[in-house]
Amino acid sequence: MSQYPRDEFDKVPETSARQGVHRERLIPSRSRGLGLLITVGVLALVIGLAAYFVVPRLGIDLGGADPEASSTASAPAEPAASPTPTPEDTAGETEEAEETAAPSPAATPSAEPEPAVDRTQPVTVLNASGISGLGASVSGRISGAGWPVGTVGNWTGVPQQASGVYYSSPDQAANAREVAAQLGIPTVMETPGFAVVTVVLGPGFQ
């Protein structure tokens, strides 16, 4: 005989087919789903931690590229160092640079030597100053300097404004400059029509 008082569950008809009647545990379905989610979350956290800490130590490649390897592969190759020039190479390059920099000597045009003063050539004296006797006076100065005097007369051409010494060929240039220097006449010109060096005395001649 049970020591507990009888209740409604003990009052079962003898003809009843019910067996194993017990009290049902009432567990809300919502709390059951929440427990499942917590369990799944804990498992996922454990798996993530294992993958983060354990897998790299085991040397397992999970498909990610190694940053150091990729940076090494993408780095451009350094240019090969140029060989150090030897003293022989440097000397050769210096000689070539000097030959290039040194200008080639320019060809000096061969100037024809100027004829020397020839005091055997006669000098003509023409007076265009209008002063009587000036031609004879100047011809005496020329002959005193060693020049033979040719014609002494008056100028018959266009009026002259100044004195001048004229010649017609390059071989008379030295004689004309020498006579002009002796008389103090600054104008010396090569002019066709004068057979010899000719002195034309213009106004104001001293």
Residue pairs with C-beta under 8 A, 6 or more apart in sequence:
9 21
12 18
12 21
51 62
55 62
85 93
114 173
114 174
115 170
115 171
115 173
115 174
116 174
117 174
117 175
117 178
118 174
118 175
119 146
119 147
119 148
119 175
120 148
121 147
121 148
121 172
121 175
121 196
121 197
122 147
122 148
122 149
122 150
122 196
122 197
123 142
123 147
123 148
123 149
123 150
123 175
123 179
123 196
123 197
123 198
123 199
124 149
124 150
124 151
124 152
124 194
124 196
124 197
124 198
124 199
125 135
125 138
125 139
125 142
125 149
125 151
125 152
125 153
125 198
125 199
125 201
126 135
126 151
126 152
126 153
126 154
126 155
126 198
126 199
126 200
126 201
127 134
127 135
127 138
127 153
127 154
127 155
127 201
128 154
128 155
128 157
128 159
128 160
128 200
128 201
128 202
128 203
129 163
129 201
129 202
129 203
129 204
129 205
130 203
131 205
134 201
134 205
135 152
135 153
135 154
135 201
136 152
138 183
138 199
138 201
138 205
139 149
139 152
141 182
141 183
142 149
142 179
142 182
142 183
142 199
143 149
145 182
147 179
150 196
155 200
155 201
160 200
160 202
160 203
161 202
161 203
162 187
162 202
162 203
162 204
163 183
163 185
163 187
163 199
163 200
163 201
163 202
163 204
163 205
164 185
164 187
164 188
164 189
164 199
164 200
164 202
165 176
165 177
165 179
165 180
165 183
165 185
165 187
165 188
165 189
165 197
165 198
165 199
165 200
166 176
166 188
166 189
166 190
166 191
166 194
166 197
166 198
166 200
167 173
167 175
167 176
167 188
167 189
167 190
167 191
167 194
167 196
167 197
167 198
168 190
168 191
168 192
168 193
168 194
168 195
169 190
170 190
172 196
172 197
173 188
173 190
175 197
176 188
176 197
177 188
179 197
179 199
180 186
180 187
180 188
183 199
184 206
185 199
185 205
